[in-house]
C-alpha cells in the first residue's frame, strides 16, 4: 500500500465505516497481508542475506492487480519509474516475464 493509498483507506472510515472495519478485521486476522513502502527497507540490512520485499513478492505472486490505480502510478509504470514498493513489484514482474 502506497502512502497515498493508506491516506485513502483511512478516509473510508468516515464515509464507509463498515467497509473500513471489514478490511481492518481481515488485516488483523492475517487474511489480507498489507505491505507498505517502509516494509521494503525496514527488514533489509545485509546485502545477499536479507530478503528484498519486492523480489520476494514477485516470486510469490502469479497475478498482480493494482486497484484502484492512480494516474500517478500508471505514469510511473509507463515510464519505468520504480520509486515505491507496488511499482517496483509491477515493473520487475513485467520486465522478467
N, CA, C and O atoms as a DFTB+ gen file, in Angstrom:
388 C
 N C O
     1  1       0.852      -1.169       0.000
     2  2       0.000       0.000       0.000
     3  2       0.900       1.234       0.000
     4  3       1.750       1.397       0.875
     5  1       0.706       2.076      -0.965
     6  2       1.479       3.313      -1.000
     7  2       0.985       4.258       0.095
     8  3      -0.072       4.036       0.686
     9  1       1.745       5.296       0.355
    10  2       1.334       6.270       1.370
    11  2       0.009       6.937       0.987
    12  3      -0.833       7.180       1.851
    13  1      -0.179       7.232      -0.292
    14  2      -1.435       7.835      -0.731
    15  2      -2.597       6.861      -0.601
    16  3      -3.699       7.265      -0.230
    17  1      -2.371       5.588      -0.899
    18  2      -3.424       4.581      -0.727
    19  2      -3.793       4.443       0.743
    20  3      -4.962       4.248       1.078
    21  1      -2.811       4.543       1.609
    22  2      -3.079       4.464       3.045
    23  2      -3.943       5.650       3.503
    24  3      -4.853       5.482       4.316
    25  1      -3.657       6.831       2.982
    26  2      -4.486       8.006       3.315
    27  2      -5.915       7.810       2.806
    28  3      -6.877       8.156       3.492
    29  1      -6.047       7.261       1.615
    30  2      -7.361       6.976       1.049
    31  2      -8.101       5.971       1.924
    32  3      -9.289       6.139       2.202
    33  1      -7.400       4.929       2.356
    34  2      -8.016       3.916       3.217
    35  2      -8.517       4.529       4.518
    36  3      -9.629       4.230       4.955
    37  1      -7.725       5.367       5.131
    38  2      -8.154       5.993       6.389
    39  2      -9.366       6.895       6.180
    40  3     -10.184       7.054       7.085
    41  1      -9.484       7.481       5.001
    42  2     -10.643       8.330       4.710
    43  2     -11.929       7.511       4.588
    44  3     -13.020       8.038       4.807
    45  1     -11.810       6.233       4.240
    46  2     -13.014       5.402       4.108
    47  2     -13.744       5.234       5.438
    48  3     -14.938       4.936       5.462
    49  1     -13.035       5.422       6.527
    50  2     -13.673       5.290       7.846
    51  2     -14.819       6.283       7.999
    52  3     -15.812       5.982       8.661
    53  1     -14.694       7.457       7.399
    54  2     -15.717       8.493       7.524
    55  2     -16.939       8.218       6.649
    56  3     -18.067       8.452       7.081
    57  1     -16.731       7.722       5.417
    58  2     -17.874       7.585       4.522
    59  2     -18.334       6.146       4.315
    60  3     -19.419       5.925       3.776
    61  1     -17.538       5.165       4.729
    62  2     -17.961       3.763       4.642
    63  2     -17.347       2.989       5.800
    64  3     -16.444       2.177       5.596
    65  1     -17.833       3.235       7.018
    66  2     -17.229       2.614       8.192
    67  2     -17.304       1.082       8.180
    68  3     -16.431       0.414       8.734
    69  1     -18.332       0.536       7.558
    70  2     -18.455      -0.929       7.509
    71  2     -17.337      -1.553       6.667
    72  3     -16.720      -2.533       7.082
    73  1     -17.080      -0.992       5.499
    74  2     -16.002      -1.497       4.646
    75  2     -14.650      -1.296       5.313
    76  3     -13.790      -2.175       5.267
    77  1     -14.466      -0.133       5.934
    78  2     -13.212       0.150       6.629
    79  2     -12.977      -0.877       7.737
    80  3     -11.884      -1.432       7.856
    81  1     -13.993      -1.122       8.533
    82  2     -13.890      -2.073       9.644
    83  2     -13.649      -3.488       9.138
    84  3     -12.853      -4.228       9.717
    85  1     -14.322      -3.865       8.076
    86  2     -14.149      -5.199       7.496
    87  2     -12.716      -5.417       7.037
    88  3     -12.125      -6.464       7.303
    89  1     -12.161      -4.432       6.350
    90  2     -10.782      -4.533       5.884
    91  2      -9.816      -4.599       7.064
    92  3      -8.897      -5.418       7.070
    93  1     -10.020      -3.746       8.053
    94  2      -9.161      -3.753       9.240
    95  2      -9.203      -5.110       9.938
    96  3      -8.170      -5.594      10.399
    97  1     -10.380      -5.732      10.022
    98  2     -10.506      -7.048      10.646
    99  2      -9.764      -8.116       9.850
   100  3      -9.113      -8.979      10.438
   101  1      -9.851      -8.072       8.530
   102  2      -9.131      -9.037       7.699
   103  2      -7.624      -8.899       7.868
   104  3      -6.903      -9.896       7.901
   105  1      -7.154      -7.665       7.976
   106  2      -5.723      -7.431       8.196
   107  2      -5.317      -7.958       9.569
   108  3      -4.281      -8.609       9.706
   109  1      -6.135      -7.676      10.586
   110  2      -5.826      -8.116      11.948
   111  2      -5.783      -9.637      12.052
   112  3      -4.995     -10.177      12.829
   113  1      -6.614     -10.332      11.285
   114  2      -6.650     -11.797      11.302
   115  2      -5.676     -12.419      10.313
   116  3      -5.659     -13.637      10.139
   117  1      -4.870     -11.595       9.669
   118  2      -3.885     -12.028       8.659
   119  2      -4.535     -12.697       7.455
   120  3      -3.902     -13.506       6.777
   121  1      -5.793     -12.364       7.187
   122  2      -6.442     -12.854       5.972
   123  2      -5.993     -12.039       4.766
   124  3      -6.013     -12.520       3.633
   125  1      -5.592     -10.813       5.025
   126  2      -5.065      -9.916       3.997
   127  2      -3.728      -9.395       4.497
   128  3      -3.639      -8.853       5.599
   129  1      -2.691      -9.560       3.691
   130  2      -1.376      -9.029       4.046
   131  2      -1.204      -7.679       3.367
   132  3      -1.440      -7.540       2.167
   133  1      -0.799      -6.705       4.133
   134  2      -0.601      -5.361       3.596
   135  2       0.873      -5.003       3.760
   136  3       1.405      -4.984       4.871
   137  1       1.513      -4.724       2.641
   138  2       2.899      -4.281       2.663
   139  2       2.938      -2.806       2.294
   140  3       2.172      -2.349       1.446
   141  1       3.822      -2.075       2.924
   142  2       3.985      -0.653       2.646
   143  2       5.398      -0.399       2.123
   144  3       6.241      -1.296       2.120
   145  1       5.639       0.815       1.687
   146  2       6.976       1.177       1.225
   147  2       8.007       0.986       2.336
   148  3       9.153       0.629       2.063
   149  1       7.609       1.221       3.579
   150  2       8.524       1.064       4.711
   151  2       8.957      -0.390       4.887
   152  3      10.080      -0.652       5.319
   153  1       8.074      -1.340       4.557
   154  2       8.423      -2.763       4.652
   155  2       9.569      -3.123       3.711
   156  3      10.338      -4.047       3.974
   157  1       9.667      -2.391       2.632
   158  2      10.737      -2.633       1.667
   159  2      12.116      -2.408       2.298
   160  3      13.081      -3.075       1.927
   161  1      12.212      -1.475       3.245
   162  2      13.508      -1.094       3.791
   163  2      13.742      -1.504       5.243
   164  3      14.890      -1.704       5.640
   165  1      12.694      -1.633       6.039
   166  2      12.877      -1.878       7.475
   167  2      13.599      -3.178       7.801
   168  3      14.415      -3.201       8.723
   169  1      13.330      -4.254       7.082
   170  2      13.957      -5.530       7.395
   171  2      15.205      -5.814       6.599
   172  3      15.802      -6.882       6.738
   173  1      15.607      -4.883       5.771
   174  2      16.726      -5.110       4.861
   175  2      17.958      -4.390       5.391
   176  3      18.033      -3.162       5.379
   177  1      18.932      -5.188       5.863
   178  2      20.149      -4.583       6.392
   179  2      21.419      -5.140       5.754
   180  3      22.426      -4.437       5.665
   181  1      21.381      -6.400       5.307
   182  2      22.594      -7.034       4.793
   183  2      22.376      -7.534       3.366
   184  3      21.489      -8.352       3.120
   185  1      23.178      -7.047       2.438
   186  2      23.083      -7.450       1.043
   187  2      23.370      -8.943       0.922
   188  3      24.345      -9.453       1.474
   189  1      22.499      -9.630       0.186
   190  2      22.680     -11.051      -0.055
   191  2      22.177     -11.949       1.060
   192  3      22.128     -13.168       0.888
   193  1      21.803     -11.381       2.195
   194  2      21.325     -12.178       3.323
   195  2      19.835     -11.952       3.556
   196  3      19.052     -12.901       3.592
   197  1      19.457     -10.705       3.713
   198  2      18.062     -10.368       3.995
   199  2      17.239     -10.383       2.711
   200  3      17.704      -9.934       1.664
   201  1      16.017     -10.899       2.797
   202  2      15.166     -10.887       1.597
   203  2      14.741      -9.464       1.240
   204  3      14.551      -8.623       2.119
   205  1      14.597      -9.212      -0.034
   206  2      14.128      -7.924      -0.536
   207  2      12.646      -8.100      -0.858
   208  3      12.278      -8.962      -1.656
   209  1      11.804      -7.290      -0.241
   210  2      10.355      -7.494      -0.307
   211  2       9.838      -7.516      -1.738
   212  3       9.069      -8.413      -2.086
   213  1      10.230      -6.562      -2.580
   214  2       9.648      -6.534      -3.926
   215  2      10.072      -7.747      -4.754
   216  3       9.322      -8.177      -5.630
   217  1      11.236      -8.297      -4.504
   218  2      11.672      -9.500      -5.221
   219  2      10.928     -10.725      -4.697
   220  3      10.514     -11.578      -5.483
   221  1      10.754     -10.821      -3.386
   222  2      10.017     -11.940      -2.802
   223  2       8.560     -11.930      -3.258
   224  3       7.997     -12.986      -3.543
   225  1       7.948     -10.757      -3.330
   226  2       6.565     -10.668      -3.802
   227  2       6.468     -11.053      -5.270
   228  3       5.493     -11.683      -5.681
   229  1       7.447     -10.688      -6.051
   230  2       7.457     -11.045      -7.466
   231  2       7.532     -12.560      -7.636
   232  3       6.889     -13.111      -8.529
   233  1       8.306     -13.239      -6.794
   234  2       8.418     -14.696      -6.851
   235  2       7.123     -15.369      -6.403
   236  3       6.759     -16.426      -6.918
   237  1       6.434     -14.759      -5.451
   238  2       5.259     -15.356      -4.834
   239  2       3.998     -15.193      -5.674
   240  3       3.195     -16.122      -5.765
   241  1       3.813     -14.038      -6.284
   242  2       2.545     -13.711      -6.940
   243  2       2.458     -14.280      -8.347
   244  3       3.387     -14.151      -9.144
   245  1       1.333     -14.908      -8.637
   246  2       1.042     -15.336     -10.003
   247  2       0.350     -14.219     -10.779
   248  3       0.514     -14.085     -11.991
   249  1      -0.426     -13.423     -10.051
   250  2      -1.180     -12.331     -10.656
   251  2      -1.031     -11.110      -9.765
   252  3      -1.014     -11.220      -8.539
   253  1      -0.926      -9.968     -10.381
   254  2      -0.830      -8.718      -9.633
   255  2      -1.914      -7.778     -10.124
   256  3      -1.981      -7.452     -11.310
   257  1      -2.758      -7.346      -9.206
   258  2      -3.813      -6.396      -9.516
   259  2      -3.569      -5.143      -8.700
   260  3      -3.427      -5.203      -7.479
   261  1      -3.520      -4.025      -9.369
   262  2      -3.384      -2.742      -8.681
   263  2      -4.722      -2.035      -8.835
   264  3      -5.076      -1.561      -9.915
   265  1      -5.454      -1.976      -7.733
   266  2      -6.782      -1.369      -7.788
   267  2      -7.062      -0.636      -6.492
   268  3      -6.908      -1.216      -5.417
   269  1      -7.453       0.579      -6.559
   270  2      -7.522       1.420      -7.757
   271  2      -6.124       1.855      -8.175
   272  3      -5.230       1.994      -7.340
   273  1      -5.951       2.064      -9.444
   274  2      -4.678       2.509      -9.993
   275  2      -4.759       4.006     -10.278
   276  3      -5.564       4.460     -11.091
   277  1      -3.914       4.752      -9.595
   278  2      -3.917       6.205      -9.790
   279  2      -3.192       6.557     -11.090
   280  3      -2.400       5.772     -11.611
   281  1      -3.476       7.734     -11.590
   282  2      -2.779       8.227     -12.780
   283  2      -1.286       8.342     -12.502
   284  3      -0.464       8.123     -13.392
   285  1      -0.939       8.685     -11.267
   286  2       0.468       8.807     -10.889
   287  2       1.174       7.452     -11.009
   288  3       2.252       7.364     -11.596
   289  1       0.568       6.403     -10.455
   290  2       1.192       5.069     -10.539
   291  2       1.216       4.567     -11.974
   292  3       2.191       3.946     -12.397
   293  1       0.150       4.830     -12.729
   294  2       0.127       4.425     -14.132
   295  2       1.250       5.089     -14.915
   296  3       1.904       4.442     -15.733
   297  1       1.477       6.369     -14.673
   298  2       2.550       7.059     -15.390
   299  2       3.924       6.523     -14.982
   300  3       4.834       6.443     -15.807
   301  1       4.068       6.155     -13.703
   302  2       5.335       5.557     -13.261
   303  2       5.564       4.225     -13.954
   304  3       6.675       3.938     -14.399
   305  1       4.514       3.403     -14.049
   306  2       4.639       2.118     -14.738
   307  2       5.005       2.314     -16.208
   308  3       5.867       1.614     -16.741
   309  1       4.346       3.263     -16.850
   310  2       4.582       3.511     -18.279
   311  2       5.994       4.013     -18.548
   312  3       6.552       3.760     -19.616
   313  1       6.573       4.724     -17.585
   314  2       7.890       5.323     -17.785
   315  2       9.015       4.607     -17.049
   316  3      10.155       5.071     -17.059
   317  1       8.705       3.481     -16.410
   318  2       9.737       2.700     -15.737
   319  2      10.280       3.334     -14.478
   320  3      11.425       3.076     -14.105
   321  1       9.491       4.154     -13.815
   322  2       9.915       4.771     -12.555
   323  2       9.452       3.862     -11.421
   324  3       8.252       3.702     -11.197
   325  1      10.397       3.275     -10.716
   326  2      10.076       2.317      -9.660
   327  2      10.537       2.870      -8.317
   328  3      11.532       2.417      -7.752
   329  1       9.797       3.858      -7.814
   330  2      10.223       4.516      -6.577
   331  2       9.355       4.172      -5.366
   332  3       9.480       4.802      -4.316
   333  1       8.483       3.180      -5.506
   334  2       7.747       2.681      -4.351
   335  2       7.561       1.173      -4.516
   336  3       7.859       0.621      -5.575
   337  1       7.080       0.521      -3.490
   338  2       7.010      -0.942      -3.490
   339  2       6.125      -1.482      -4.601
   340  3       6.540      -2.384      -5.329
   341  1       4.931      -0.960      -4.747
   342  2       3.997      -1.519      -5.729
   343  2       4.501      -1.364      -7.158
   344  3       4.346      -2.278      -7.968
   345  1       5.090      -0.245      -7.474
   346  2       5.608      -0.045      -8.825
   347  2       6.854      -0.899      -9.041
   348  3       7.080      -1.383     -10.150
   349  1       7.663      -1.091      -8.007
   350  2       8.849      -1.948      -8.117
   351  2       8.453      -3.387      -8.420
   352  3       9.070      -4.029      -9.270
   353  1       7.441      -3.898      -7.744
   354  2       6.975      -5.262      -7.997
   355  2       6.413      -5.353      -9.407
   356  3       6.725      -6.292     -10.139
   357  1       5.595      -4.397      -9.792
   358  2       4.963      -4.407     -11.113
   359  2       5.995      -4.330     -12.224
   360  3       5.937      -5.082     -13.197
   361  1       6.932      -3.420     -12.071
   362  2       7.952      -3.225     -13.097
   363  2       8.840      -4.457     -13.208
   364  3       9.146      -4.902     -14.314
   365  1       9.253      -5.007     -12.086
   366  2      10.098      -6.186     -12.076
   367  2       9.366      -7.364     -12.685
   368  3       9.952      -8.127     -13.453
   369  1       8.101      -7.523     -12.354
   370  2       7.315      -8.640     -12.855
   371  2       7.153      -8.562     -14.375
   372  3       7.295      -9.578     -15.056
   373  1       6.864      -7.398     -14.911
   374  2       6.681      -7.266     -16.358
   375  2       8.001      -7.375     -17.095
   376  3       8.041      -7.857     -18.227
   377  1       9.076      -6.937     -16.470
   378  2      10.393      -6.936     -17.084
   379  2      10.962      -8.354     -17.203
   380  3      11.643      -8.674     -18.178
   381  1      10.680      -9.204     -16.205
   382  2      11.291     -10.531     -16.155
   383  2      10.480     -11.626     -16.824
   384  3      10.979     -12.740     -16.980
   385  1       9.257     -11.349     -17.221
   386  2       8.436     -12.414     -17.830
   387  2       8.684     -12.553     -19.289
   388  3       8.074     -13.400     -19.941
